[in-house]
Amino acid sequence: MKPEEKRDEIIPKAVYNVHKIIMDRAEDFLLYDNLGNEYIDFTGSIGVLNVGNANKEVAKAIKEQVDKFTHACFHTYMHTPYIELMEKLVKITPGQFDKMGILLNSGAEAVENAMKIARHYTERSGILTFDYAFHGRTISTLSLTSKVNPYKKGFGPFLPEVYRVPYPYCFRGEKDFQSEKECADYYIKILEEHFIKYFDPETIAAVIIEPLIGEGGFVAAPLEYLKKLREITKKYGILLIVDEIQSGFCRTGTMFYWEQTGLDYDMITLGKSIAGGLPLSAVIGKKELMENIQEGGLGGTFGGNPVSCVAALSAIKFMEKNELWNNAKLIGERVIERLSEIKTKSKYIADIRGKGAMIGIEFVKDKRTKEPFKEFVSKLISKSREKGLLLISCGVYGNVIRTLMPLTISNKYLDKALDILVSLIMEVEKEYE
Ligand SMILES: Cc1ncc(COP(=O)(O)O)c(C=O)c1O
């Protein structure tokens, strides 16, 4: 029996595969399946591979650590990889204030812990989230996540005391905004109305925001909105949690996207590309919040596993040494340049947006009505795979192509991938004429 057939017998379809191929090995931004086919990876396995797959320096660090010891639960006895990594993370995360942090296994677990810390410190229970948000798949993070099918359908009831407000997704707003400022003002007004109509801001422990939405469609909130949001959180004693699990680690042209806002925050959640492909996540926050919790109140068996920690130290060193944030800027500029060439000709590309190499291309059936065109994106993904390019979509409506390629991709292969993408967009367009 072929592995893909065996898979169908013993692994449920709920554990979805975007690409029904079996991976054999990877070389940085290239991937080879078990039939020997080569693919350029624009998915980064959902934003995890900013330093490339099987990065040689990360692999070396892992091998060395594995020969020393593979596990040390930090609650039983300490190890220096955890401490050294935290020393690095508190240094490279935005903000000049005193910080502390904890290590965990997954993005969802980081978000869960940030919620716990916020509730503990504020002695409030409410959490404010946004539509289009994605913060994970555990019951409490699902309560924050926005897309119903497939993420939430059938899994309720969800956490009480979670309140949701509209995200300033200006392109898909209720009206055509003439400027980002107009969009920001409009959505701030809606937020303030929620405080009158639906809930008391003084019961809210924290607001959690993806400053650049990932799963929900690659949408950056206007800076003006974030500034006002920060003022509002301060006014009501609400903590601000910035979720950079997808946008972090050089993807947007800086080590973290929040740096570009110049704003203050209380906690930041990190994951995905943190450890060059190994499972690890973190919550970094203001010292007074983190230190407020009783001894033993946070943690878990595997959080801060030493192999993951050395992988993270090595991945971050690689990012800094190669100034990977600059690669992100150059990649993003090239993607935008190539796609903009066909945007005006295209009937269905309605928006190209993003920061650095975190670019979203939104497809609609009609540029006036902006009706999402998911089928177009699905066709594009399967046809691209046949030509050797692995793509992935996002968006609550599944109508956005997102770029999450390793930031190590060479110009030659970036151009090859963009040639495939651009020519296939025009080819699929013809099918709808
Ligand atoms: C912004 C954001 N937060 C949280 C998560 C959850 O991370 P994980 O899948 O590692 O639990 C994701 C995953 O896509 C994410 O993009």
The ligand as a Gaussian input file, in Angstrom:
#p B3LYP/6-31G(d) Opt

LIG

0 1
 C       -0.768000      34.588000      14.493000
 C       -0.842000      33.170000      14.966000
 N       -1.042000      32.921000      16.277000
 C       -1.107000      31.661000      16.744000
 C       -0.980000      30.576000      15.913000
 C       -1.038000      29.174000      16.463000
 O        0.202000      28.586000      16.382000
 P        0.356000      26.980000      16.481000
 O       -0.224000      26.417000      15.232000
 O        1.839000      26.784000      16.587000
 O       -0.379000      26.567000      17.701000
 C       -0.772000      30.797000      14.548000
 C       -0.673000      29.656000      13.606000
 O       -0.883000      29.752000      12.442000
 C       -0.700000      32.123000      14.058000
 O       -0.502000      32.378000      12.759000

